[in-house]
């Protein structure tokens, strides 16, 4: 980095603060440290920080208080939360509320650095097609293939797309896939987290303002609609927009014109709009929390991104991709997962979806010293939730009768396949017909579940 980036570290453990401060300063950052949320608020209000790195549990505040305060006074500062694995559900809620990411304790400084660099890169508007291809993983699940088929159909058009899916499931990647498969691929892709914009600033952020139009408007500002000119504007968590800004977005879409605050002229804009939400906007419409006319304008074409627990056949592929990424980042050479670790990943419910899996793998690679990731490298909470039975593992229901595999859940899928193979004396063509899948899919499933293969 040529210019220093300023980071505020908030943790009530002086040892952690000391380690982070030393390591980050060695890597070119300028670091302030505080141990209490009250003092942190004062520092955030007075100083310019590029990132806030806060522990979830503090003596006087929790991470949600820090996040909300930061968003209210400095809405564009990325907030990264440090948390124990047992609090991962809280971390997911924080991300839904606008936190950039979370880091699981016990953490390693190298992992922190990787997350901070991503946070600094967050506002870069364009991603080249080559780099996108390097980071986008399609997976092999039928559900995801269907989504990507629809991406291929809608991308060449200018139809507005609504993407729904849980936090961390990959909605922005789908939006980028649409952009990079469209005729606008050489123009900007501008991503806006609507959940992180305070309502009173959303008008300026989205549409811009002119100097002197309100207190604090010391310069002219270009809004996101204009920044995305000729390209794609991605409105993430669009359900968090205020009623007033819903009206203005609807007008901008209908008239293809925007007006900056304090300006008496409207300006023409040419953008392709993609919106996303982590909950059903239809329900918000029914509850009177979202304008129905805007909903229908955004919902010209709807895509539903499946949760990771509903595309379990992709978990091992994602894990392999993240192992390769972490090997490169940490100068390691781990080759993959051992059988027991693979089974744990397949059985876990992944409330944080792909983002959580990525964090788990990065931590395991960083701590690993052998060729394979073993269960001991996975977080205690993950192993405990699987082994304690908190994750429901159907024990025998699948043995009663055969059904179409596509309608079966993952929890009995392995048993269904094993039973079909045994029933047909491992005749894979017959087993595939019984299960309602093709031979290629069956072979993939056999490898996925490490089922014994016999000669036909």
C-alpha angles and dihedrals in degrees: 000000000000096000122040118253115217120227132184114210116199118189133131091220108088091197093058091046091050094049093047093046093051095046096045093047089052086056095053102267127129108226135199119188133202134168101207135058093225092058090043092058090054092050093047091052095048104037140053112245128176093201138013113211109191137175112235095229118051130165093253106017141023129227093267091059091051091047094049093047093048091049091050097052105022105020097177099054110108111234118209118192126212112207145162114256091245087065096054092119088058090050090053090051090051091053090050086053093052109278112144097224144319134240120211121227134260082056136176123226091235091059090050090052092052092053092046092053089052090050091052090050093049097099097048101120105208132052117191119237091242095054090044091054089051093055103036116092118193099192124204102259119123091230093056093043088056090051092050092048088057090047089056091051098047100036098080091053130071093234114140111247129209115203118194127186144118123289110281095017095116106264094147091050089055090049090051090047089056091048095048091048092050135085087255095063093115093055130072126296106206117191119198124188101212090188090063096053116090110232094242092057100041093089092056094041095051101036106018133231140237125243113279095013091123140355108295095022094122095155139024111271129205114219126226093257090061094041089058092052110155091002140069129299114203115199107195119197089009090172089076094067117114120248090252093055092044087060092049093048090050090052091047091052094047098043098028087224134112132194122209119224108271094013122118093201129076119220127213117242130192110197138142109228125215119178132191138193134181092216135039111286088197088067090050089052091051090049091051092246097115131039112257094212092054091045091057091045091053094040098065087122122012128203125187115205109208120233115250092248087060094053100044093152086071096055097086092046092050090046091053091050092049091047089055091048093048092046088057094044095047099032092243132138108211112160102206144283129324117233096262094048090048090052091051092052091049093051099044117098098225102214088182091049120203094349091057092047090051092052092048092051094046090053092048093049092048092052096038123105100171134067096264137043108246129194092262089067092057120088115274092234092056093051092044095051091052099042095042092058096244084130107069111240111185107227107199114345092108093061095067100074142339124258138173106295094224090064094048121095123236090251092071099023095095092051091048091054094044091050093048092051093048093045091053095040088247094305095154096195091056092041091052091051091050091050094045096239136106125259094254091056091047092052089050090051092049090054092043094055096034091236117176112259122211131190113268 
